[in-house]
Amino acid sequence: MGLNRRILIADDDPDMREGVADLLGHMRLSDLRLGDLNFDICSVETGDEALVHLRRDRFDLALLDHHMPGRTGLEVLAALRDETLRVPCIVISGEATEALRKMALNQGALAVLGKPVDPGLLRAQVARVFALAG
């Protein structure tokens, strides 16, 4: 029997949300000896929607676009930290500068990835999150 892991994808670009969900749907983590993982993916368009879902439901990982309507990915991270909600987060941005990386890591992000997202790098970061939580 596989483990169900819940992932929230927050991005205002529907193609990005769909592409990331598809990529994660084809991911195999058997080499990490974590057993079979099944992903239950929730996709939202704004930072405000992301925060509502993260407050209300349990998620094992949140993938947060930095630039979204309403709250940015960094603002969602700050709210999670202030409310002591422990959800591993990865920030994704078309402007993944060193300054953004430092700010996101200081707010509690585990990684910052640039757009377009490198599929291998995204898979590796997701695998790392689940290996740590294993």
C-alpha positions in Angstrom: 0.0 0.0 0.0 1.4 3.4 -0.9 1.7 6.5 1.2 -0.5 9.5 0.2 1.3 12.8 0.3 -0.6 16.0 -0.2 1.1 18.7 -2.3 -0.2 22.3 -2.8 0.8 24.0 -6.0 0.2 27.8 -5.9 0.8 29.6 -9.2 -1.2 32.1 -11.2 -0.2 30.4 -14.4 -2.6 27.5 -15.2 -0.1 25.9 -17.6 2.6 25.9 -14.8 0.2 24.4 -12.3 -0.8 21.7 -14.8 2.8 21.0 -15.9 4.1 20.6 -12.3 1.2 18.4 -11.4 1.8 16.2 -14.4 5.5 16.1 -13.7 4.9 15.0 -10.1 2.3 12.5 -11.2 5.0 10.6 -13.1 7.6 10.7 -10.3 9.1 7.6 -8.9 10.8 7.6 -5.5 11.5 3.9 -5.1 15.3 4.6 -5.1 14.8 6.5 -1.8 13.3 3.4 -0.1 10.3 5.4 0.9 7.9 2.9 -0.6 5.3 3.9 -3.1 4.1 7.5 -2.9 0.8 8.7 -4.2 0.4 12.4 -4.6 -2.8 14.2 -3.9 -2.3 17.5 -5.6 -4.3 20.7 -4.9 -3.8 23.6 -7.2 -4.6 27.2 -6.5 -4.1 30.5 -8.3 -3.3 33.0 -5.6 -1.3 33.4 -2.5 -4.4 34.1 -0.5 -6.0 30.9 -1.7 -2.8 29.0 -0.8 -2.9 30.4 2.7 -6.6 29.4 3.2 -5.8 25.8 2.2 -2.6 25.6 4.2 -4.4 26.8 7.3 -7.4 24.5 6.8 -5.9 21.2 5.5 -2.8 19.1 6.0 -0.1 19.3 3.3 3.2 17.6 3.1 4.7 20.1 0.7 3.7 23.5 -0.8 5.2 24.8 -4.1 4.7 28.5 -4.1 5.1 30.9 -7.0 6.7 34.1 -5.8 4.6 36.5 -8.0 0.9 35.8 -7.6 -2.2 38.0 -7.1 -2.8 38.8 -3.5 0.0 37.5 -1.3 3.3 36.7 -2.8 5.1 33.4 -2.1 7.3 35.2 0.4 4.2 36.6 2.2 2.7 33.1 2.4 6.0 31.9 3.9 6.0 34.7 6.5 2.4 34.0 7.4 3.1 30.3 7.9 6.1 31.1 10.1 4.1 33.6 12.1 1.3 31.2 12.7 3.7 28.3 13.4 2.3 26.2 10.6 4.9 23.6 9.7 4.6 23.0 6.0 7.8 22.3 3.9 7.8 24.9 1.1 9.7 25.4 -2.2 9.5 28.8 -3.9 9.4 29.0 -7.7 10.0 32.2 -9.5 10.8 33.6 -13.0 13.1 36.0 -11.1 15.0 33.6 -8.9 17.7 36.0 -7.9 20.2 35.5 -5.1 18.4 38.1 -3.1 15.1 36.3 -3.5 16.8 33.0 -2.6 18.2 34.5 0.6 14.9 36.1 1.6 12.9 32.8 0.9 15.4 30.7 2.8 15.2 33.1 5.8 11.4 32.9 5.7 11.7 29.1 5.9 11.7 27.9 2.3 13.7 24.7 1.7 14.6 25.7 -1.8 14.1 28.3 -4.5 13.8 27.2 -8.1 13.8 29.3 -11.3 11.3 29.3 -14.1 11.1 27.5 -16.4 11.4 24.8 -13.8 14.0 22.1 -14.5 12.1 18.8 -14.2 15.1 17.0 -12.8 15.8 19.7 -10.2 12.2 19.8 -9.1 12.0 16.1 -8.8 15.2 16.1 -6.7 14.0 18.8 -4.4 10.6 17.1 -3.9 12.4 13.8 -3.2 14.7 15.5 -0.7 11.6 16.9 1.2 10.0 13.5 1.4 13.3 11.8 2.3 13.7 14.3 5.2 10.1 13.7 6.3 10.4 9.9 5.6 
